[in-house]
Amino acid sequence: MEWVIVLDDAGMKMRAPKDPDKAANKEFANGLKKNPVTGQGFPRSEPTS
């Protein structure tokens, strides 16, 4: 048996962290930014013209 869950986020709002100033929240957000897949970890290339 195989299950498939389909979610549609149309009309949904982003959920804010309960305590955005908590150190764990800040560390998690910074980790996402450093990750090359989810954030800004890849070097930015300048557009060529």
CHARMM-style PDB file with segment names, atoms N, HN, CA, C and O in Angstrom:
ATOM      1  N   MET     1       0.845  -1.171   0.000  1.00  0.00      PROA
ATOM      2  CA  MET     1       0.000   0.000   0.000  1.00  0.00      PROA
ATOM      3  C   MET     1       0.892   1.236   0.000  1.00  0.00      PROA
ATOM      4  O   MET     1       1.864   1.314   0.751  1.00  0.00      PROA
ATOM      5  N   GLU     2       0.553   2.187  -0.841  1.00  0.00      PROA
ATOM      6  HN  GLU     2      -0.236   2.124  -1.451  1.00  0.00      PROA
ATOM      7  CA  GLU     2       1.317   3.423  -0.941  1.00  0.00      PROA
ATOM      8  C   GLU     2       0.385   4.605  -0.718  1.00  0.00      PROA
ATOM      9  O   GLU     2      -0.708   4.659  -1.281  1.00  0.00      PROA
ATOM     10  N   TRP     3       0.822   5.548   0.103  1.00  0.00      PROA
ATOM     11  HN  TRP     3       1.711   5.504   0.560  1.00  0.00      PROA
ATOM     12  CA  TRP     3       0.022   6.730   0.402  1.00  0.00      PROA
ATOM     13  C   TRP     3       0.669   7.939  -0.248  1.00  0.00      PROA
ATOM     14  O   TRP     3       1.895   8.048  -0.292  1.00  0.00      PROA
ATOM     15  N   VAL     4      -0.143   8.833  -0.743  1.00  0.00      PROA
ATOM     16  HN  VAL     4      -1.138   8.745  -0.707  1.00  0.00      PROA
ATOM     17  CA  VAL     4       0.333  10.090  -1.304  1.00  0.00      PROA
ATOM     18  C   VAL     4      -0.431  11.217  -0.627  1.00  0.00      PROA
ATOM     19  O   VAL     4      -1.662  11.212  -0.585  1.00  0.00      PROA
ATOM     20  N   ILE     5       0.302  12.169  -0.106  1.00  0.00      PROA
ATOM     21  HN  ILE     5       1.302  12.173  -0.141  1.00  0.00      PROA
ATOM     22  CA  ILE     5      -0.316  13.329   0.538  1.00  0.00      PROA
ATOM     23  C   ILE     5      -0.059  14.536  -0.352  1.00  0.00      PROA
ATOM     24  O   ILE     5       1.089  14.837  -0.681  1.00  0.00      PROA
ATOM     25  N   VAL     6      -1.117  15.219  -0.737  1.00  0.00      PROA
ATOM     26  HN  VAL     6      -2.049  14.974  -0.470  1.00  0.00      PROA
ATOM     27  CA  VAL     6      -1.010  16.392  -1.589  1.00  0.00      PROA
ATOM     28  C   VAL     6      -1.472  17.598  -0.792  1.00  0.00      PROA
ATOM     29  O   VAL     6      -2.566  17.596  -0.228  1.00  0.00      PROA
ATOM     30  N   LEU     7      -0.639  18.622  -0.747  1.00  0.00      PROA
ATOM     31  HN  LEU     7       0.249  18.623  -1.206  1.00  0.00      PROA
ATOM     32  CA  LEU     7      -0.975  19.847  -0.026  1.00  0.00      PROA
ATOM     33  C   LEU     7      -1.055  21.005  -1.001  1.00  0.00      PROA
ATOM     34  O   LEU     7      -0.211  21.130  -1.889  1.00  0.00      PROA
ATOM     35  N   ASP     8      -2.046  21.839  -0.847  1.00  0.00      PROA
ATOM     36  HN  ASP     8      -2.731  21.737  -0.126  1.00  0.00      PROA
ATOM     37  CA  ASP     8      -2.189  23.032  -1.668  1.00  0.00      PROA
ATOM     38  C   ASP     8      -2.110  24.231  -0.732  1.00  0.00      PROA
ATOM     39  O   ASP     8      -2.958  24.398   0.144  1.00  0.00      PROA
ATOM     40  N   ASP     9      -1.093  25.062  -0.919  1.00  0.00      PROA
ATOM     41  HN  ASP     9      -0.405  24.927  -1.631  1.00  0.00      PROA
ATOM     42  CA  ASP     9      -0.905  26.193  -0.014  1.00  0.00      PROA
ATOM     43  C   ASP     9      -1.549  27.478  -0.539  1.00  0.00      PROA
ATOM     44  O   ASP     9      -1.287  28.552   0.002  1.00  0.00      PROA
ATOM     45  N   ALA    10      -2.364  27.397  -1.556  1.00  0.00      PROA
ATOM     46  HN  ALA    10      -2.577  26.525  -1.995  1.00  0.00      PROA
ATOM     47  CA  ALA    10      -3.033  28.581  -2.091  1.00  0.00      PROA
ATOM     48  C   ALA    10      -3.917  29.206  -1.007  1.00  0.00      PROA
ATOM     49  O   ALA    10      -4.737  28.525  -0.393  1.00  0.00      PROA
ATOM     50  N   GLY    11      -3.741  30.485  -0.787  1.00  0.00      PROA
ATOM     51  HN  GLY    11      -3.075  31.039  -1.286  1.00  0.00      PROA
ATOM     52  CA  GLY    11      -4.545  31.195   0.204  1.00  0.00      PROA
ATOM     53  C   GLY    11      -4.039  31.070   1.629  1.00  0.00      PROA
ATOM     54  O   GLY    11      -4.643  31.625   2.547  1.00  0.00      PROA
ATOM     55  N   MET    12      -2.949  30.356   1.831  1.00  0.00      PROA
ATOM     56  HN  MET    12      -2.459  29.905   1.086  1.00  0.00      PROA
ATOM     57  CA  MET    12      -2.406  30.190   3.188  1.00  0.00      PROA
ATOM     58  C   MET    12      -1.406  31.303   3.482  1.00  0.00      PROA
ATOM     59  O   MET    12      -0.780  31.844   2.570  1.00  0.00      PROA
ATOM     60  N   LYS    13      -1.261  31.637   4.756  1.00  0.00      PROA
ATOM     61  HN  LYS    13      -1.769  31.197   5.497  1.00  0.00      PROA
ATOM     62  CA  LYS    13      -0.296  32.639   5.189  1.00  0.00      PROA
ATOM     63  C   LYS    13       0.943  31.940   5.732  1.00  0.00      PROA
ATOM     64  O   LYS    13       0.872  30.807   6.208  1.00  0.00      PROA
ATOM     65  N   MET    14       2.087  32.634   5.656  1.00  0.00      PROA
ATOM     66  HN  MET    14       2.145  33.554   5.269  1.00  0.00      PROA
ATOM     67  CA  MET    14       3.301  32.117   6.274  1.00  0.00      PROA
ATOM     68  C   MET    14       3.121  32.169   7.777  1.00  0.00      PROA
ATOM     69  O   MET    14       2.570  33.131   8.312  1.00  0.00      PROA
ATOM     70  N   ARG    15       3.580  31.143   8.451  1.00  0.00      PROA
ATOM     71  HN  ARG    15       4.027  30.361   8.016  1.00  0.00      PROA
ATOM     72  CA  ARG    15       3.472  31.076   9.906  1.00  0.00      PROA
ATOM     73  C   ARG    15       4.714  31.687  10.519  1.00  0.00      PROA
ATOM     74  O   ARG    15       5.830  31.300  10.173  1.00  0.00      PROA
ATOM     75  N   ALA    16       4.542  32.620  11.407  1.00  0.00      PROA
ATOM     76  HN  ALA    16       3.635  32.935  11.687  1.00  0.00      PROA
ATOM     77  CA  ALA    16       5.663  33.288  12.073  1.00  0.00      PROA
ATOM     78  C   ALA    16       6.124  32.453  13.261  1.00  0.00      PROA
ATOM     79  O   ALA    16       5.317  31.759  13.880  1.00  0.00      PROA
ATOM     80  N   PRO    17       7.426  32.515  13.588  1.00  0.00      PROA
ATOM     81  CA  PRO    17       7.902  31.808  14.775  1.00  0.00      PROA
ATOM     82  C   PRO    17       7.245  32.359  16.037  1.00  0.00      PROA
ATOM     83  O   PRO    17       6.930  33.546  16.123  1.00  0.00      PROA
ATOM     84  N   LYS    18       7.046  31.481  17.007  1.00  0.00      PROA
ATOM     85  HN  LYS    18       7.302  30.516  16.938  1.00  0.00      PROA
ATOM     86  CA  LYS    18       6.402  31.886  18.260  1.00  0.00      PROA
ATOM     87  C   LYS    18       7.231  32.943  18.978  1.00  0.00      PROA
ATOM     88  O   LYS    18       6.688  33.927  19.479  1.00  0.00      PROA
ATOM     89  N   ASP    19       8.544  32.742  19.030  1.00  0.00      PROA
ATOM     90  HN  ASP    19       8.986  31.942  18.622  1.00  0.00      PROA
ATOM     91  CA  ASP    19       9.447  33.688  19.691  1.00  0.00      PROA
ATOM     92  C   ASP    19      10.621  33.955  18.752  1.00  0.00      PROA
ATOM     93  O   ASP    19      11.642  33.275  18.853  1.00  0.00      PROA
ATOM     94  N   PRO    20      10.505  34.934  17.832  1.00  0.00      PROA
ATOM     95  CA  PRO    20      11.548  35.154  16.831  1.00  0.00      PROA
ATOM     96  C   PRO    20      12.889  35.611  17.415  1.00  0.00      PROA
ATOM     97  O   PRO    20      13.919  35.494  16.751  1.00  0.00      PROA
ATOM     98  N   ASP    21      12.888  36.125  18.637  1.00  0.00      PROA
ATOM     99  HN  ASP    21      12.051  36.220  19.177  1.00  0.00      PROA
ATOM    100  CA  ASP    21      14.128  36.594  19.241  1.00  0.00      PROA
ATOM    101  C   ASP    21      14.890  35.502  19.971  1.00  0.00      PROA
ATOM    102  O   ASP    21      15.990  35.741  20.469  1.00  0.00      PROA
ATOM    103  N   LYS    22      14.324  34.316  20.039  1.00  0.00      PROA
ATOM    104  HN  LYS    22      13.431  34.121  19.635  1.00  0.00      PROA
ATOM    105  CA  LYS    22      14.966  33.194  20.718  1.00  0.00      PROA
ATOM    106  C   LYS    22      16.240  32.800  19.957  1.00  0.00      PROA
ATOM    107  O   LYS    22      16.248  32.778  18.727  1.00  0.00      PROA
ATOM    108  N   ALA    23      17.283  32.500  20.673  1.00  0.00      PROA
ATOM    109  HN  ALA    23      17.276  32.518  21.673  1.00  0.00      PROA
ATOM    110  CA  ALA    23      18.579  32.190  20.060  1.00  0.00      PROA
ATOM    111  C   ALA    23      18.488  31.009  19.086  1.00  0.00      PROA
ATOM    112  O   ALA    23      19.132  31.023  18.037  1.00  0.00      PROA
ATOM    113  N   ALA    24      17.702  29.998  19.424  1.00  0.00      PROA
ATOM    114  HN  ALA    24      17.179  29.987  20.276  1.00  0.00      PROA
ATOM    115  CA  ALA    24      17.578  28.832  18.548  1.00  0.00      PROA
ATOM    116  C   ALA    24      16.945  29.211  17.216  1.00  0.00      PROA
ATOM    117  O   ALA    24      17.353  28.693  16.177  1.00  0.00      PROA
ATOM    118  N   ASN    25      15.961  30.100  17.222  1.00  0.00      PROA
ATOM    119  HN  ASN    25      15.629  30.521  18.066  1.00  0.00      PROA
ATOM    120  CA  ASN    25      15.335  30.542  15.978  1.00  0.00      PROA
ATOM    121  C   ASN    25      16.321  31.297  15.105  1.00  0.00      PROA
ATOM    122  O   ASN    25      16.359  31.096  13.891  1.00  0.00      PROA
ATOM    123  N   LYS    26      17.114  32.161  15.712  1.00  0.00      PROA
ATOM    124  HN  LYS    26      17.083  32.324  16.698  1.00  0.00      PROA
ATOM    125  CA  LYS    26      18.100  32.933  14.957  1.00  0.00      PROA
ATOM    126  C   LYS    26      19.165  32.014  14.370  1.00  0.00      PROA
ATOM    127  O   LYS    26      19.567  32.187  13.220  1.00  0.00      PROA
ATOM    128  N   GLU    27      19.622  31.044  15.147  1.00  0.00      PROA
ATOM    129  HN  GLU    27      19.295  30.904  16.082  1.00  0.00      PROA
ATOM    130  CA  GLU    27      20.640  30.109  14.678  1.00  0.00      PROA
ATOM    131  C   GLU    27      20.109  29.261  13.517  1.00  0.00      PROA
ATOM    132  O   GLU    27      20.822  29.026  12.542  1.00  0.00      PROA
ATOM    133  N   PHE    28      18.872  28.807  13.623  1.00  0.00      PROA
ATOM    134  HN  PHE    28      18.292  28.997  14.416  1.00  0.00      PROA
ATOM    135  CA  PHE    28      18.252  28.008  12.571  1.00  0.00      PROA
ATOM    136  C   PHE    28      18.129  28.820  11.283  1.00  0.00      PROA
ATOM    137  O   PHE    28      18.452  28.325  10.204  1.00  0.00      PROA
ATOM    138  N   ALA    29      17.663  30.063  11.391  1.00  0.00      PROA
ATOM    139  HN  ALA    29      17.400  30.466  12.267  1.00  0.00      PROA
ATOM    140  CA  ALA    29      17.511  30.927  10.212  1.00  0.00      PROA
ATOM    141  C   ALA    29      18.859  31.210   9.571  1.00  0.00      PROA
ATOM    142  O   ALA    29      18.975  31.195   8.345  1.00  0.00      PROA
ATOM    143  N   ASN    30      19.870  31.465  10.372  1.00  0.00      PROA
ATOM    144  HN  ASN    30      19.776  31.477  11.368  1.00  0.00      PROA
ATOM    145  CA  ASN    30      21.210  31.706   9.823  1.00  0.00      PROA
ATOM    146  C   ASN    30      21.764  30.457   9.158  1.00  0.00      PROA
ATOM    147  O   ASN    30      22.449  30.551   8.139  1.00  0.00      PROA
ATOM    148  N   GLY    31      21.478  29.293   9.719  1.00  0.00      PROA
ATOM    149  HN  GLY    31      20.922  29.217  10.547  1.00  0.00      PROA
ATOM    150  CA  GLY    31      21.919  28.044   9.105  1.00  0.00      PROA
ATOM    151  C   GLY    31      21.277  27.829   7.750  1.00  0.00      PROA
ATOM    152  O   GLY    31      21.931  27.349   6.824  1.00  0.00      PROA
ATOM    153  N   LEU    32      20.004  28.178   7.621  1.00  0.00      PROA
ATOM    154  HN  LEU    32      19.473  28.568   8.374  1.00  0.00      PROA
ATOM    155  CA  LEU    32      19.335  28.062   6.322  1.00  0.00      PROA
ATOM    156  C   LEU    32      19.936  29.011   5.300  1.00  0.00      PROA
ATOM    157  O   LEU    32      20.058  28.663   4.125  1.00  0.00      PROA
ATOM    158  N   LYS    33      20.310  30.201   5.733  1.00  0.00      PROA
ATOM    159  HN  LYS    33      20.211  30.484   6.687  1.00  0.00      PROA
ATOM    160  CA  LYS    33      20.913  31.171   4.814  1.00  0.00      PROA
ATOM    161  C   LYS    33      22.280  30.705   4.330  1.00  0.00      PROA
ATOM    162  O   LYS    33      22.648  30.959   3.183  1.00  0.00      PROA
ATOM    163  N   LYS    34      23.040  30.024   5.191  1.00  0.00      PROA
ATOM    164  HN  LYS    34      22.741  29.817   6.123  1.00  0.00      PROA
ATOM    165  CA  LYS    34      24.383  29.557   4.828  1.00  0.00      PROA
ATOM    166  C   LYS    34      24.341  28.317   3.939  1.00  0.00      PROA
ATOM    167  O   LYS    34      25.295  28.049   3.209  1.00  0.00      PROA
ATOM    168  N   ASN    35      23.254  27.564   3.991  1.00  0.00      PROA
ATOM    169  HN  ASN    35      22.478  27.781   4.583  1.00  0.00      PROA
ATOM    170  CA  ASN    35      23.139  26.324   3.231  1.00  0.00      PROA
ATOM    171  C   ASN    35      23.039  26.637   1.745  1.00  0.00      PROA
ATOM    172  O   ASN    35      22.204  27.451   1.348  1.00  0.00      PROA
ATOM    173  N   PRO    36      23.874  26.008   0.908  1.00  0.00      PROA
ATOM    174  CA  PRO    36      23.852  26.328  -0.512  1.00  0.00      PROA
ATOM    175  C   PRO    36      22.536  25.977  -1.201  1.00  0.00      PROA
ATOM    176  O   PRO    36      22.190  26.606  -2.201  1.00  0.00      PROA
ATOM    177  N   VAL    37      21.805  25.006  -0.705  1.00  0.00      PROA
ATOM    178  HN  VAL    37      22.087  24.495   0.107  1.00  0.00      PROA
ATOM    179  CA  VAL    37      20.576  24.591  -1.376  1.00  0.00      PROA
ATOM    180  C   VAL    37      19.408  25.482  -0.970  1.00  0.00      PROA
ATOM    181  O   VAL    37      18.604  25.859  -1.823  1.00  0.00      PROA
ATOM    182  N   THR    38      19.296  25.825   0.305  1.00  0.00      PROA
ATOM    183  HN  THR    38      19.950  25.519   0.997  1.00  0.00      PROA
ATOM    184  CA  THR    38      18.136  26.567   0.781  1.00  0.00      PROA
ATOM    185  C   THR    38      18.365  28.062   0.888  1.00  0.00      PROA
ATOM    186  O   THR    38      17.402  28.822   0.993  1.00  0.00      PROA
ATOM    187  N   GLY    39      19.602  28.499   0.864  1.00  0.00      PROA
ATOM    188  HN  GLY    39      20.384  27.882   0.778  1.00  0.00      PROA
ATOM    189  CA  GLY    39      19.831  29.917   1.131  1.00  0.00      PROA
ATOM    190  C   GLY    39      20.777  30.589   0.178  1.00  0.00      PROA
ATOM    191  O   GLY    39      20.613  30.516  -1.040  1.00  0.00      PROA
ATOM    192  N   GLN    40      21.766  31.241   0.736  1.00  0.00      PROA
ATOM    193  HN  GLN    40      21.899  31.300   1.725  1.00  0.00      PROA
ATOM    194  CA  GLN    40      22.658  32.083  -0.033  1.00  0.00      PROA
ATOM    195  C   GLN    40      24.088  31.551   0.011  1.00  0.00      PROA
ATOM    196  O   GLN    40      25.039  32.327  -0.088  1.00  0.00      PROA
ATOM    197  N   GLY    41      24.251  30.240   0.159  1.00  0.00      PROA
ATOM    198  HN  GLY    41      23.479  29.610   0.239  1.00  0.00      PROA
ATOM    199  CA  GLY    41      25.574  29.654   0.313  1.00  0.00      PROA
ATOM    200  C   GLY    41      26.396  29.585  -0.953  1.00  0.00      PROA
ATOM    201  O   GLY    41      27.623  29.506  -0.883  1.00  0.00      PROA
ATOM    202  N   PHE    42      25.750  29.613  -2.124  1.00  0.00      PROA
ATOM    203  HN  PHE    42      24.753  29.678  -2.181  1.00  0.00      PROA
ATOM    204  CA  PHE    42      26.498  29.604  -3.369  1.00  0.00      PROA
ATOM    205  C   PHE    42      27.022  31.000  -3.648  1.00  0.00      PROA
ATOM    206  O   PHE    42      26.351  31.984  -3.337  1.00  0.00      PROA
ATOM    207  N   PRO    43      28.202  31.102  -4.227  1.00  0.00      PROA
ATOM    208  CA  PRO    43      28.698  32.438  -4.593  1.00  0.00      PROA
ATOM    209  C   PRO    43      27.820  33.023  -5.690  1.00  0.00      PROA
ATOM    210  O   PRO    43      27.382  32.314  -6.596  1.00  0.00      PROA
ATOM    211  N   ARG    44      27.576  34.285  -5.598  1.00  0.00      PROA
ATOM    212  HN  ARG    44      27.932  34.860  -4.862  1.00  0.00      PROA
ATOM    213  CA  ARG    44      26.754  34.954  -6.606  1.00  0.00      PROA
ATOM    214  C   ARG    44      27.610  35.273  -7.814  1.00  0.00      PROA
ATOM    215  O   ARG    44      28.731  35.765  -7.680  1.00  0.00      PROA
ATOM    216  N   SER    45      27.089  34.997  -8.974  1.00  0.00      PROA
ATOM    217  HN  SER    45      26.179  34.597  -9.083  1.00  0.00      PROA
ATOM    218  CA  SER    45      27.819  35.308 -10.188  1.00  0.00      PROA
ATOM    219  C   SER    45      27.261  36.606 -10.768  1.00  0.00      PROA
ATOM    220  O   SER    45      26.067  36.891 -10.677  1.00  0.00      PROA
ATOM    221  N   GLU    46      28.158  37.374 -11.361  1.00  0.00      PROA
ATOM    222  HN  GLU    46      29.128  37.142 -11.434  1.00  0.00      PROA
ATOM    223  CA  GLU    46      27.756  38.614 -11.978  1.00  0.00      PROA
ATOM    224  C   GLU    46      27.177  38.325 -13.352  1.00  0.00      PROA
ATOM    225  O   GLU    46      27.717  37.496 -14.084  1.00  0.00      PROA
ATOM    226  N   PRO    47      26.097  38.987 -13.714  1.00  0.00      PROA
ATOM    227  CA  PRO    47      25.528  38.763 -15.052  1.00  0.00      PROA
ATOM    228  C   PRO    47      26.503  39.203 -16.133  1.00  0.00      PROA
ATOM    229  O   PRO    47      27.191  40.214 -15.992  1.00  0.00      PROA
ATOM    230  N   THR    48      26.552  38.445 -17.194  1.00  0.00      PROA
ATOM    231  HN  THR    48      25.994  37.623 -17.308  1.00  0.00      PROA
ATOM    232  CA  THR    48      27.426  38.815 -18.310  1.00  0.00      PROA
ATOM    233  C   THR    48      26.596  39.468 -19.397  1.00  0.00      PROA
ATOM    234  O   THR    48      25.449  39.092 -19.636  1.00  0.00      PROA
ATOM    235  N   SER    49      27.192  40.446 -20.049  1.00  0.00      PROA
ATOM    236  HN  SER    49      28.125  40.751 -19.855  1.00  0.00      PROA
ATOM    237  CA  SER    49      26.432  41.123 -21.106  1.00  0.00      PROA
ATOM    238  C   SER    49      27.158  41.066 -22.427  1.00  0.00      PROA
ATOM    239  OT1 SER    49      26.662  41.586 -23.427  1.00  0.00      PROA
TER     240      SER     49
END
